[in-house]
Amino acid sequence: MLKSSVGLPDPKGRTPVPLSQEHLPVTAAKDAAAVLITLKDVRNVNRLAAGQILSFSKTGVTVVYGGNGAGKSGYSRVLKRACRARDASEEVRPNALDKASATATPEASFEIELGAKASTVTWKKNGTGPVELATIAVFDTHCARAYLDLQQEIAYLPYGLDVVENMAQIVLPKVLEKLNAEIALTSTTKEAFNHLAGTTKVSALIDSLSEKTNSADVEAFALMSVDETARMGELGRTLSEADPKAKAKELRLAIGRMNALKTKVESSSNWVKNDAVHKFRTMDEEAEKAFAAETEAANALRAGETLLPGTGDVLWKAMYEAAKQFSLGSAYPTQVFPRVHDGAKCLLCQQNILDDGAARMRRFEEYVQHNVAKLAADKRAVRATAIGKIERASLGIDYQDYVEELNHLDQSVVAELNAFDSAISARQKWMLASQSAHIWEGIPEFPTDPCIKLKAIADALTTQAEAYEKATDDKHKLLLKAELAELKARAALFPHKAAALALIERMKVKALLSKCKDDLKTKPISDKSKELATNAVTGPLRQALKEEFDALGVAHMAPRLDESVERGKMKHKLALDIVVPAQIRDILSEGEQRAIALGCFLAELRTGGHGGGIIFDDPVSSLDHTRRQNVARRLVEEAKVRQVIIFTHDTSFLGELRDLIEQTGVEHLIHHLEWHGQFSGAVQSGLPWEHKSYKDRIDKLQKAQSVLVAGWPPYPNGEQSAAMRQQYNLMRATIERVIQDLVFNGVVVRYRDWIRVTPNLSKVVGFEKTECDEIERLYQVCCDVVDAHDPASAKNAPVPTATQLGQDIAALVALTGTIEIRRKSQAASGKS
């Protein structure tokens, strides 16, 4: 409950059940209290025999006697659980020797009367006791209300207050002990992280680990990115370099080589990349369009007259341009071309140009100077220039000198360069072929550009070079060492991340366990105990205690009640007036303490208005014979006002109860428990044989004889002979009881430490010689039959017959009748 209150769940999922009325015994007036009639239908309880009915006297006293192992504890434990006895430590278990019933549930039913109305209630183990039976109080060793405390002082608590006291005296210390043990077992040592000690942030984190540490911080420190891991390697290499300056220079040269190779790749790429292909294709397509327009204009030139084939075409234009250059440069250098008047001559045939020739020359010049023709010429020149450049361009990447170095830096770059080199050559050929055919389909795909990785290599080398250059400076070198230490610490933390997180969880648990101690203070309990006890211990209770102690013979041990409270323990100490200081345990015996407990129990019932019955289980355990008598007298007296049920194994106590019941005439039932076969708890009505009166014994003998005589054979076998000897053995014991109870009128009883002079002695009438002779004769007959001594084998005397047994019993009956008649006669004469 403590752990759950601070957020530590119960691993077993248990839920505390708050105290409610159904858990408590009920104090009820006599008319409202249940009266037990029978306990029956007991199943799966120890080895108790099935089908037994234990009856109780509705008023007066019921005594249930049973020797050790006879089944008394089984019945009493069922009653204690069903009647909600304060102590529930004694488990009610099924037959431990029977595997078939080992898991069976103990149960029983009770016939009761409540307000003169009969009903039946049931009880099952682990269930709540019937509320009707909660009005019945139980007293046994475990339920005693008085005890010896740790200071060896007798302390008394009114009913129920020991729950409060035990909370502070027993429960809280035990819980604290368990709590401290669990705290001690919850290890929060940081020794597993000693290797992380230092000046890093990781070390600081480990040093500061507590229940308040955020687990996300540990996760963040332990998780390193790829770049951080690479950086750690770089720093390690940098700081381990013997000559960082030379290394930096070497790296700078490598950077230059990578940049040169990158420039070369970019230069070759520019000739064949998609933009270049698009530009070359556009150039070719525009030229073709210009040529088509020029052809169309040439066709128009030739229209209307017959001209030589090819007039206006490219060759013709070349010839025309040459003639024009000849005219402007030599023939007519100062004249506008074409010179066609004033005796102008043809530049080729050197003859005069006629009128129609002049007109034709002027038309030719207009054609040549027209935009279409000029544009076609320009496009032709531009395309021819581009084709020439592409054909002459050497696009192969000479990277073989870089292969070894690149394989060391990044092997994938070599493959990219090889693929790129092949691709640009194929693109170059494709571009020329496509231009020649004027078909621009099926362009080879442009490969991955190796410049990207070449740049990354150059950048990485630049970072390394800068680091080596910084390493030449002492101040920067310290910063690099600190950075490396941080990264190494984080890397070292990673394999121990789970352990660190587990440690934080244990720290949280330990802190919560320690927090539980705040609820283990006893002062609030002490205050409540004092309040309750002060209200409970009233004047009538003090007076009742005094009277009960007087009745039980322990009044001299507790003349007063002193109130005190210690650690939640509200004590009303029974102070002893002693001269020599000594430990109480050395003065009061266990029996005296038990007598005080019984007195407190009875006092509570008297003053608390409790009208229900009382069950006592071995109430005289540890008591001497004197206090047994006091207890017997007190319980029989209590039976006059309420139902009293007593379980006992003490034969002396049983005798005391029997005498007192006989003297007071209180209503009563007496049972004894026996074994039947392999099962205990067989209920037999009345006293056991050892405690039966001589009349009861004679009655039992007569009934047994009537059974024997019905089938007694002429020649009995060994078993039948043994049965007859047993009857004579019982008859001999009956004769002894006649002498004790009838002849001497119970004045002297075996095992009784006192002689009953009054009124028994005055009723002793003695006996005649004939009566004495008859007693001796019958006694001798019994002695001759029983196996008290080893009989002579030669004698081999047969046992008496069942008829002879009947005659001897009849003789004993006649003898006792004679003595009883004489006693009555004497009593009558005495009264007269």
C-alpha positions in Angstrom: 0.0 0.0 0.0 2.9 2.4 0.8 4.6 1.7 -2.5 1.4 2.1 -4.5 0.8 5.4 -2.8 4.0 6.8 -4.2 3.5 5.4 -7.7 5.2 2.0 -7.4 2.7 -0.6 -8.6 2.3 -3.9 -6.9 3.8 -6.6 -9.2 1.1 -9.0 -8.0 -1.7 -6.6 -8.7 -3.1 -6.8 -5.2 -5.7 -4.2 -4.2 -6.2 -3.3 -0.5 -9.7 -3.8 0.8 -10.8 -1.0 3.1 -12.1 -2.0 6.6 -15.9 -2.3 6.5 -18.6 -3.3 8.9 -18.6 -6.9 7.6 -15.1 -7.5 8.9 -16.0 -6.6 12.5 -17.6 -8.6 15.3 -20.9 -7.2 16.3 -21.8 -6.1 19.8 -25.5 -6.9 20.4 -27.9 -7.0 23.3 -28.9 -10.5 24.4 -32.3 -10.4 22.6 -30.5 -9.4 19.3 -27.7 -11.9 19.6 -27.7 -15.2 17.7 -27.8 -18.5 19.7 -25.9 -21.4 18.3 -27.9 -24.6 18.0 -25.7 -26.9 15.9 -22.5 -27.0 13.9 -23.0 -29.4 11.0 -22.2 -30.2 7.3 -18.5 -29.7 8.1 -16.6 -30.5 4.9 -12.9 -30.5 4.0 -11.7 -29.5 7.5 -8.6 -31.3 8.6 -9.5 -35.0 9.0 -12.9 -34.4 10.6 -15.3 -37.2 10.0 -18.2 -36.4 7.7 -21.8 -36.2 8.7 -21.1 -35.1 12.3 -23.5 -32.8 14.2 -22.1 -30.8 17.1 -25.1 -29.6 19.2 -25.0 -26.7 21.7 -27.2 -26.0 24.7 -29.2 -22.9 23.9 -28.7 -21.7 27.4 -26.1 -22.6 30.0 -22.9 -24.3 29.1 -21.8 -26.7 26.4 -18.5 -28.6 27.0 -16.7 -30.3 24.1 -13.9 -32.5 25.3 -11.2 -34.0 23.1 -7.8 -35.3 23.6 -4.8 -34.3 21.5 -5.6 -34.9 17.8 -9.3 -35.8 18.5 -10.6 -33.0 16.2 -11.3 -30.3 18.8 -9.0 -27.8 17.0 -10.8 -28.3 13.7 -14.2 -27.5 15.1 -12.9 -24.5 17.1 -11.0 -23.0 14.1 -14.2 -23.1 12.0 -16.1 -21.4 14.8 -13.4 -18.7 15.2 -13.4 -17.9 11.5 -17.2 -18.0 11.2 -17.7 -15.8 14.3 -15.0 -13.3 13.1 -12.6 -13.9 15.9 -10.1 -11.1 16.2 -7.2 -13.4 15.4 -7.2 -15.0 12.0 -3.7 -16.4 11.9 -4.8 -20.1 12.4 -5.5 -21.5 8.9 -8.4 -23.8 8.4 -7.0 -26.4 6.0 -8.4 -29.5 4.3 -7.0 -33.0 5.0 -3.3 -32.6 4.4 -2.9 -36.4 4.0 -5.4 -36.7 1.2 -4.3 -35.5 -2.3 -7.8 -35.6 -3.6 -9.0 -33.0 -1.1 -5.8 -30.9 -0.8 -7.4 -28.1 -2.9 -10.9 -28.5 -1.6 -12.5 -25.5 0.2 -13.3 -25.9 3.9 -17.0 -25.1 4.7 -19.7 -25.6 7.3 -23.2 -24.6 8.2 -24.8 -23.5 11.5 -28.3 -23.8 12.8 -29.0 -20.7 14.9 -31.9 -18.9 16.6 -32.1 -15.2 16.3 -35.0 -13.5 18.0 -36.6 -16.9 18.6 -36.6 -17.5 14.9 -34.6 -20.5 13.6 -32.4 -20.2 10.5 -29.3 -21.7 8.9 -26.2 -19.8 7.9 -23.1 -21.1 6.1 -19.4 -20.4 6.1 -16.7 -21.0 3.5 -13.0 -20.4 3.8 -11.9 -17.1 2.3 -15.4 -15.8 2.6 -16.9 -13.3 5.0 -18.2 -14.8 8.2 -22.0 -14.7 8.5 -23.0 -11.4 10.1 -25.4 -13.3 12.4 -22.5 -15.1 14.1 -20.5 -11.9 14.6 -22.3 -11.4 17.9 -20.5 -14.4 19.4 -17.2 -13.6 21.1 -14.2 -15.9 21.0 -11.4 -16.3 23.5 -8.3 -18.4 23.0 -4.5 -18.1 23.2 -4.3 -16.0 20.1 -7.2 -13.8 21.0 -6.1 -12.8 24.5 -6.5 -9.1 25.2 -3.6 -8.9 27.7 0.1 -9.6 26.9 3.6 -8.9 28.0 5.0 -6.0 26.1 8.6 -5.4 25.1 9.4 -3.8 28.4 8.0 -6.8 30.2 5.1 -4.8 31.6 1.6 -6.3 31.6 -0.5 -4.0 29.5 -4.2 -4.1 28.9 -6.0 -2.7 25.9 -9.8 -2.6 25.4 -11.0 -4.8 22.6 -9.9 -3.5 19.1 -7.4 -1.0 20.3 -4.6 -3.5 19.9 -5.1 -3.1 16.2 -4.1 0.6 16.6 -1.2 -0.3 18.9 0.0 -3.2 16.7 0.1 -0.8 13.8 2.7 1.3 15.6 4.4 -1.4 17.6 4.6 -4.3 15.1 3.3 -3.3 11.6 5.2 -0.1 11.1 8.5 -1.4 12.4 8.2 -4.5 10.3 7.2 -2.5 7.2 10.1 -0.1 7.9 12.4 -3.1 8.2 11.2 -4.5 4.9 11.4 -1.0 3.3 15.0 -0.5 4.5 15.9 -4.0 3.2 14.5 -3.2 -0.2 16.2 0.2 -0.2 19.5 -1.5 0.7 19.0 -4.1 -2.1 18.2 -1.3 -4.7 21.8 -0.6 -5.9 22.5 2.9 -7.1 26.3 2.7 -7.2 28.0 4.3 -10.2 31.1 2.1 -10.1 30.2 0.5 -13.5 30.8 4.0 -15.1 34.2 4.7 -13.5 35.8 4.4 -17.0 33.9 7.5 -18.0 35.4 9.7 -15.3 37.0 12.8 -16.5 36.2 16.4 -17.5 33.8 15.6 -20.3 30.1 16.4 -20.4 29.4 12.7 -20.3 31.4 12.5 -17.1 29.5 15.4 -15.6 26.2 13.7 -16.6 27.2 10.4 -14.9 28.3 12.3 -11.8 24.9 14.1 -11.7 22.8 11.0 -12.3 19.8 11.0 -9.9 16.1 10.2 -9.8 15.6 13.6 -11.4 17.8 12.9 -14.4 16.0 13.1 -17.8 16.5 9.8 -19.6 16.4 11.7 -22.9 19.7 13.4 -22.0 21.4 10.0 -21.7 19.9 9.0 -25.0 21.1 12.1 -26.7 24.7 11.7 -25.4 24.9 8.0 -26.3 23.5 8.4 -29.8 26.2 9.6 -32.3 25.5 10.5 -35.9 27.6 9.2 -38.9 29.2 12.6 -39.2 30.1 12.7 -35.5 31.7 9.2 -35.8 33.7 10.2 -38.8 34.7 13.4 -37.1 36.0 11.4 -34.1 38.2 9.4 -36.5 39.5 12.5 -38.2 40.4 14.1 -34.9 42.1 10.9 -33.8 44.3 10.8 -36.9 45.0 14.6 -36.7 46.1 14.6 -33.2 48.2 11.5 -33.6 50.1 13.0 -36.6 53.8 13.6 -35.8 54.2 16.5 -38.3 50.8 18.1 -38.8 52.3 21.0 -40.9 53.7 18.6 -43.5 50.5 16.6 -43.5 48.5 19.8 -44.1 50.7 20.6 -47.0 50.3 17.1 -48.4 46.5 17.4 -48.1 46.5 20.8 -49.9 48.3 19.2 -52.8 45.7 16.4 -52.9 43.0 19.0 -52.8 44.5 20.7 -55.9 44.6 17.4 -57.7 41.0 16.7 -56.9 40.0 20.2 -58.0 42.0 19.8 -61.3 40.3 16.5 -62.0 37.0 18.0 -61.2 37.7 20.9 -63.6 38.7 18.5 -66.3 35.5 16.5 -65.9 33.4 19.6 -65.9 35.1 20.8 -69.1 34.5 17.5 -71.0 31.0 17.4 -69.6 30.2 20.9 -71.0 30.6 19.6 -74.6 28.1 16.8 -74.3 25.7 17.7 -71.5 22.1 18.1 -72.2 22.4 21.9 -72.6 25.1 21.5 -75.2 23.2 18.8 -77.1 20.2 21.1 -77.1 22.2 24.0 -78.4 23.9 22.0 -81.2 20.5 20.5 -82.2 19.0 24.0 -82.4 21.9 25.3 -84.5 21.4 22.4 -86.9 17.7 22.8 -87.2 17.9 26.5 -87.7 20.5 26.0 -90.5 18.3 23.5 -92.2 15.4 25.9 -92.1 17.6 28.7 -93.6 18.7 26.4 -96.4 15.2 25.5 -97.3 14.3 29.2 -97.4 17.3 29.9 -99.6 16.3 27.1 -102.0 12.9 28.5 -102.3 14.4 32.0 -103.2 16.7 30.4 -105.8 13.8 28.7 -107.5 12.1 32.1 -107.7 15.3 33.6 -109.3 15.2 31.0 -112.1 11.5 31.6 -112.8 10.7 33.5 -116.1 13.8 32.6 -118.2 16.0 29.7 -118.8 19.1 29.8 -116.7 21.8 27.3 -116.2 21.0 24.5 -113.7 22.2 25.4 -110.2 21.9 29.1 -110.7 21.4 30.6 -107.3 22.7 27.6 -105.5 25.8 27.4 -103.3 28.3 26.9 -106.1 26.8 29.5 -108.1 26.9 31.9 -105.2 30.5 31.1 -104.7 31.3 31.9 -108.3 29.2 35.1 -108.1 30.9 36.2 -104.9 34.3 35.6 -106.6 33.3 37.7 -109.6 32.1 40.4 -107.2 35.4 40.4 -105.4 37.2 40.6 -108.8 35.1 43.6 -109.9 35.5 45.5 -106.7 39.1 44.7 -106.3 40.5 44.9 -109.8 38.2 45.5 -112.8 36.1 48.3 -111.5 37.5 49.2 -108.1 35.8 52.6 -108.0 32.5 51.4 -109.3 29.5 50.1 -107.6 28.9 46.4 -108.3 27.6 45.3 -110.7 29.0 47.6 -113.4 26.6 47.2 -116.2 26.6 50.5 -118.2 28.9 52.7 -120.1 30.6 49.9 -121.9 30.9 47.6 -119.0 32.2 44.2 -119.8 31.4 40.7 -118.4 33.8 39.8 -115.7 34.2 36.3 -117.1 34.0 36.5 -120.9 35.3 40.2 -121.1 32.6 41.1 -123.7 30.3 44.1 -123.6 27.2 43.6 -121.5 24.0 44.0 -123.5 20.8 45.5 -122.1 19.3 42.1 -121.1 22.5 41.1 -119.5 22.6 44.2 -117.5 19.1 43.6 -116.2 20.0 40.0 -115.3 23.1 41.1 -113.4 21.0 43.6 -111.4 18.6 40.8 -110.6 21.4 38.5 -109.5 22.7 41.2 -107.1 19.3 41.7 -105.6 19.0 37.9 -105.0 22.4 37.6 -103.4 21.8 40.7 -101.2 18.3 39.3 -100.1 18.1 38.3 -96.3 17.2 34.7 -97.0 20.3 34.1 -98.8 22.4 36.0 -96.4 20.9 34.2 -93.4 21.5 30.8 -95.0 25.1 31.7 -95.5 25.5 32.8 -91.9 23.8 29.6 -90.5 26.0 27.5 -92.8 29.1 29.1 -91.5 28.1 28.9 -87.8 27.1 25.2 -88.0 30.2 24.4 -89.9 32.3 26.0 -87.1 30.4 24.1 -84.4 30.8 20.8 -86.2 34.5 21.4 -86.6 34.9 22.2 -82.9 33.0 19.0 -81.8 35.0 16.9 -84.2 38.3 18.3 -83.0 37.4 18.3 -79.3 39.3 15.7 -77.2 36.8 14.8 -74.5 38.5 11.8 -72.9 39.2 12.1 -69.2 42.8 11.1 -68.5 42.2 9.9 -64.9 44.5 6.9 -64.7 47.1 8.8 -62.8 44.4 9.4 -60.1 43.1 5.9 -59.7 45.4 4.8 -56.8 44.8 7.9 -54.9 41.0 7.8 -55.5 40.8 4.2 -54.5 42.2 5.3 -51.1 39.8 8.2 -50.8 36.6 6.8 -52.3 36.7 3.8 -54.6 33.3 4.5 -56.0 34.6 7.6 -57.7 36.8 5.6 -60.0 33.8 3.6 -61.3 31.9 6.8 -61.8 34.8 8.3 -63.8 35.1 5.2 -66.0 31.4 5.2 -66.8 31.4 9.0 -67.4 34.4 8.8 -69.7 32.7 6.2 -71.9 29.4 8.1 -71.8 30.8 11.4 -73.0 32.7 9.7 -75.9 29.4 8.0 -76.9 27.6 11.3 -76.7 30.1 13.0 -78.9 29.7 10.4 -81.6 26.0 10.5 -81.3 25.8 14.3 -81.6 27.9 14.3 -84.9 25.9 11.4 -86.3 22.6 13.0 -85.3 23.6 16.3 -87.0 24.7 14.5 -90.2 21.4 12.6 -90.4 19.4 15.5 -88.8 17.7 12.9 -86.5 18.0 13.6 -82.8 16.5 10.5 -81.2 18.0 7.9 -78.8 20.4 10.2 -77.0 22.7 8.2 -74.6 21.8 8.8 -71.0 24.0 11.1 -69.1 25.8 9.2 -66.2 26.3 10.2 -62.6 28.4 13.3 -62.5 31.6 12.4 -60.6 32.1 16.0 -59.8 29.8 15.7 -56.8 32.0 13.1 -55.1 35.1 14.9 -56.2 33.9 18.0 -54.5 33.0 16.1 -51.3 36.5 14.6 -51.3 38.1 18.0 -51.8 35.9 19.5 -49.0 36.8 16.6 -46.6 40.5 17.0 -47.4 40.1 20.7 -46.8 38.6 20.1 -43.4 41.4 17.7 -42.5 44.0 20.2 -43.8 42.5 22.9 -41.7 42.5 20.6 -38.7 46.2 19.7 -39.2 47.0 23.4 -39.6 45.2 24.2 -36.4 47.1 21.3 -34.7 50.2 23.3 -35.3 48.8 25.9 -32.9 48.9 24.9 -29.2 45.7 26.7 -28.3 43.7 25.2 -31.2 45.3 21.8 -30.4 43.8 21.9 -26.9 40.4 22.6 -28.4 40.7 19.6 -30.8 41.7 17.4 -27.9 38.7 18.5 -25.9 36.4 17.8 -28.8 37.9 14.4 -29.3 37.6 13.5 -25.6 33.9 14.5 -25.7 33.3 12.3 -28.8 35.2 9.4 -27.3 33.3 9.7 -24.0 30.0 9.6 -25.9 31.2 6.5 -27.9 32.2 4.8 -24.6 28.8 5.6 -23.1 26.8 3.9 -25.9 27.4 0.3 -24.9 26.5 1.3 -21.3 23.4 3.3 -22.2 21.0 0.6 -21.0 22.8 0.3 -17.7 22.7 4.1 -17.2 19.0 4.2 -17.9 18.4 1.2 -15.6 20.4 3.0 -12.9 18.1 6.1 -13.2 15.1 3.9 -12.9 16.6 2.3 -9.7 17.3 5.7 -8.4 13.7 6.7 -8.9 12.5 3.6 -7.2 14.9 4.2 -4.3 13.7 7.8 -3.9 10.1 6.7 -3.9 10.9 3.9 -1.4 12.6 6.5 0.8 9.5 8.7 0.4 7.4 5.9 1.9 9.2 6.5 5.3 7.3 9.8 5.6 4.1 7.7 6.3 5.7 5.5 8.9 5.7 8.1 11.7 4.0 6.8 14.9 2.9 10.1 16.5 -0.4 10.4 14.6 -1.2 6.8 15.6 -0.2 7.5 19.2 -2.5 10.4 19.4 -5.4 8.4 18.0 -4.7 5.5 20.3 -4.7 7.8 23.3 -8.0 9.3 22.2 -9.7 6.0 21.7 -8.3 4.4 24.8 -9.2 7.3 27.0 -12.7 7.1 25.8 -12.9 3.3 26.2 -11.4 2.8 29.7 -14.2 4.1 31.8 -15.1 3.8 35.5 -17.4 0.8 35.0 -14.7 -1.0 33.1 -12.1 -0.4 35.8 -14.6 -1.7 38.3 -15.4 -4.7 36.1 -11.7 -5.5 35.8 -11.3 -5.4 39.5 -14.2 -7.8 40.0 -13.0 -10.2 37.4 -9.5 -10.2 38.8 -11.0 -11.0 42.2 -13.1 -13.9 40.8 -10.0 -15.3 39.0 -7.7 -14.9 42.0 -5.3 -12.4 40.4 -6.6 -9.2 42.0 -3.4 -8.8 44.0 -1.5 -8.5 40.7 -3.3 -5.5 39.3 -4.6 -3.0 41.9 -4.8 -0.2 39.4 -4.7 0.8 35.7 -2.0 3.3 34.8 -2.5 5.1 31.5 0.4 5.8 29.1 1.1 6.0 25.4 4.4 4.9 23.7 4.9 4.9 19.9 1.2 4.5 19.2 0.8 2.0 22.0 -1.9 3.2 24.4 -1.3 1.1 27.5 -3.3 0.8 30.7 -0.6 -0.9 32.7 -1.6 -3.2 35.5 0.8 -1.8 38.1 2.3 -4.2 40.6 3.4 -3.1 44.1 6.7 -4.9 44.6 9.5 -4.2 47.0 12.4 -5.6 45.0 12.8 -4.2 41.5 12.7 -7.1 39.0 11.5 -7.9 35.6 7.8 -8.6 35.4 8.4 -11.8 33.5 10.3 -13.1 36.5 7.3 -12.4 38.7 4.2 -13.3 36.8 3.9 -16.7 35.3 2.4 -17.4 31.9 -0.7 -18.8 33.6 -1.1 -15.6 35.7 -0.8 -13.5 32.5 -3.5 -15.7 30.9 -5.8 -15.3 33.9 -5.5 -11.5 33.5 -6.3 -11.8 29.8 -9.4 -13.8 30.6 -10.4 -11.3 33.2 -10.0 -8.4 30.7 -12.1 -10.3 28.2 -15.0 -10.9 30.6 -14.8 -7.4 31.9 -15.2 -6.0 28.3 -18.3 -8.2 27.8 -19.9 -7.0 31.0 -19.3 -3.3 30.3 -19.7 -3.3 26.5 -23.3 -4.4 26.5 -22.4 -7.6 24.7 -25.3 -10.1 25.0 -24.0 -12.8 22.6 -22.6 -16.1 23.4 -18.9 -16.8 24.2 -16.6 -19.5 22.9 -13.6 -20.6 24.9 -10.9 -22.7 23.4 -8.7 -24.2 26.1 -9.2 -21.3 28.4 -7.1 -22.9 31.2 -4.0 -23.5 29.1 -0.9 -22.9 31.4 -3.1 -22.4 34.5 -2.4 -24.4 37.7 -5.1 -26.4 39.4 -6.2 -23.5 41.7 -6.8 -21.1 38.8 -8.4 -23.8 36.8 -11.0 -24.1 39.6 -11.5 -20.3 39.5 -11.9 -20.2 35.8 -14.3 -23.2 35.8 -16.4 -21.5 38.5 -16.4 -18.1 36.6 -17.4 -19.7 33.3 -20.2 -21.8 34.9 -21.4 -18.6 36.6 -21.3 -16.7 33.2 -23.4 -19.6 31.7 -26.3 -18.5 33.9 -26.7 -15.3 31.8 -25.4 -16.2 28.3 -24.6 -19.2 26.1 -21.1 -20.5 26.9 -19.3 -23.0 24.8 -16.0 -24.5 26.0 -13.5 -26.6 24.1 -11.0 -28.4 26.3 -8.5 -31.2 26.4 -7.8 -30.8 30.1 -9.4 -33.8 32.0 -9.0 -32.0 35.4 -10.7 -28.9 34.1 -13.4 -31.2 32.6 -13.9 -32.7 36.1 -14.1 -29.3 37.6 -16.8 -28.2 35.1 -18.8 -31.4 35.7 -18.8 -30.9 39.4 -19.9 -27.3 39.1 -22.6 -28.1 36.6 -23.9 -30.7 39.0 -23.8 -28.4 41.9 -25.4 -25.4 40.2 -27.9 -27.3 38.1 -27.1 -25.0 35.1 -28.4 -26.2 31.7 -25.7 -28.1 29.9 -24.6 -30.4 27.1 -21.4 -32.4 27.2 -19.8 -34.1 24.2 -16.5 -35.8 23.7 -14.7 -36.4 20.4 -13.3 -39.7 19.2 -11.6 -41.2 16.2 -13.7 -43.4 13.9 -11.4 -45.3 11.6 -9.1 -42.8 9.9 -11.1 -39.8 10.8 -11.2 -37.6 13.9 -13.9 -35.5 15.3 -16.6 -38.1 15.7 -19.1 -36.5 18.1 -20.2 -38.6 21.0 -22.9 -37.4 23.4 -22.0 -37.1 27.1 -18.8 -37.5 29.0 -16.0 -39.9 27.9 -16.0 -43.1 29.8 -13.5 -41.9 32.3 -15.8 -39.1 33.5 -19.2 -40.9 33.3 -21.2 -41.5 36.5 -21.7 -45.0 37.7 -25.3 -44.9 36.6 -24.3 -43.9 33.1 -21.7 -46.6 33.0 -24.2 -49.3 34.2 -26.6 -48.1 31.5 -23.9 -48.5 28.8 -23.0 -52.0 30.2 -26.7 -53.0 29.9 -27.0 -51.8 26.4 -23.8 -53.6 25.3 -25.0 -56.8 27.1 -28.3 -56.8 25.2 -26.4 -56.6 21.9 -24.1 -59.5 22.9 -26.8 -61.8 24.2 -28.7 -61.6 20.9 -26.1 -63.5 19.1 -23.8 -65.1 21.6 -22.6 -68.5 20.3 -21.9 -71.7 22.4 -18.3 -71.5 21.5 -17.1 -67.9 21.1 -14.1 -67.1 18.9 -11.1 -65.0 19.9 -12.7 -61.7 18.9 -15.9 -62.4 20.8 -14.0 -63.5 23.9 -12.0 -60.3 23.7 -15.3 -58.3 23.5 -16.5 -60.0 26.6 -13.3 -59.4 28.5 -13.6 -55.7 27.6 -17.2 -55.6 29.1 -15.9 -57.0 32.4 -13.0 -54.6 32.3 -15.6 -51.7 32.0 -17.6 -53.4 34.8 -14.7 -53.5 37.1 -14.1 -49.7 36.5 -17.8 -49.2 37.2 -17.5 -50.9 40.5 -14.6 -48.6 41.5 -16.7 -45.6 40.5 -19.6 -47.0 42.6 -17.3 -47.1 45.6 -16.1 -43.5 45.0 -19.4 -41.8 44.1 -22.0 -44.0 46.0 -20.4 -45.7 48.9 -18.2 -42.7 49.8 -20.6 -40.2 48.3 -17.8 -38.4 46.3 -16.1 -37.2 49.5 -12.8 -38.4 48.1 -12.3 -38.3 44.3 -9.1 -39.4 42.6 -6.9 -36.5 41.3 -9.0 -34.0 43.2 -6.8 -32.0 45.6 -9.5 -31.4 48.1 -12.0 -33.5 50.1 -15.7 -32.6 49.8 -16.6 -32.7 53.5 -19.7 -30.6 53.2 -22.3 -31.7 52.4 -21.1 -35.1 51.0 -19.7 -36.6 54.2 -23.0 -36.4 56.1 -24.6 -38.5 53.4 -22.2 -41.4 53.6 -24.2 -44.3 55.0 -21.5 -47.0 54.9 -22.5 -50.6 53.9 -23.4 -53.9 55.4 -21.0 -56.9 55.4 -23.2 -58.6 52.8 -22.9 -55.6 50.6 -19.2 -55.6 51.1 -18.9 -59.3 50.2 -21.0 -58.7 47.1 -18.8 -55.9 46.0 -15.7 -58.0 46.5 -17.3 -61.0 44.7 -18.3 -59.0 41.7 -14.9 -57.3 41.6 -13.1 -60.6 41.7 -15.3 -62.0 38.9 -14.2 -59.1 36.8 -10.5 -59.5 37.7 -10.7 -63.2 36.8 -12.0 -62.4 33.3 -10.0 -59.4 32.3 -6.4 -59.7 31.0 -4.9 -57.6 33.7 -2.4 -60.4 34.2 -1.0 -63.1 31.9 -3.4 -66.1 32.4 -2.0 -69.6 32.8 -2.1 -71.4 29.4 -3.0 -74.7 31.1 -6.0 -73.2 32.7 -7.6 -72.0 29.4 -10.8 -70.9 31.2 -13.6 -69.8 28.9 -15.1 -66.3 29.3 -18.5 -65.9 30.8 -21.5 -66.0 28.5 -23.6 -63.0 27.7 -26.3 -64.3 30.0 -23.8 -64.5 32.9 -22.7 -61.0 32.1 -26.3 -59.9 32.4 -26.7 -61.6 35.8 -23.5 -59.9 37.1 -24.7 -56.5 35.9 -28.1 -57.2 37.5 -26.3 -58.0 40.8 -24.4 -54.7 40.6 -27.7 -52.8 40.0 -29.3 -54.5 43.0 -26.3 -53.7 45.1 -26.4 -50.0 44.2 -30.1 -49.9 44.7 -29.8 -51.2 48.2 -27.3 -48.5 49.1 -29.3 -45.8 47.5 -32.4 -46.8 49.4 -30.6 -46.8 52.7 -29.2 -43.3 51.9 -32.7 -42.0 51.1 -34.0 -43.6 54.3 -31.3 -41.9 56.3 -31.9 -38.6 54.7 -35.6 -38.9 55.4 -35.0 -39.8 59.1 -32.5 -37.0 59.4 -35.0 -34.4 58.2 -37.7 -35.8 60.5 
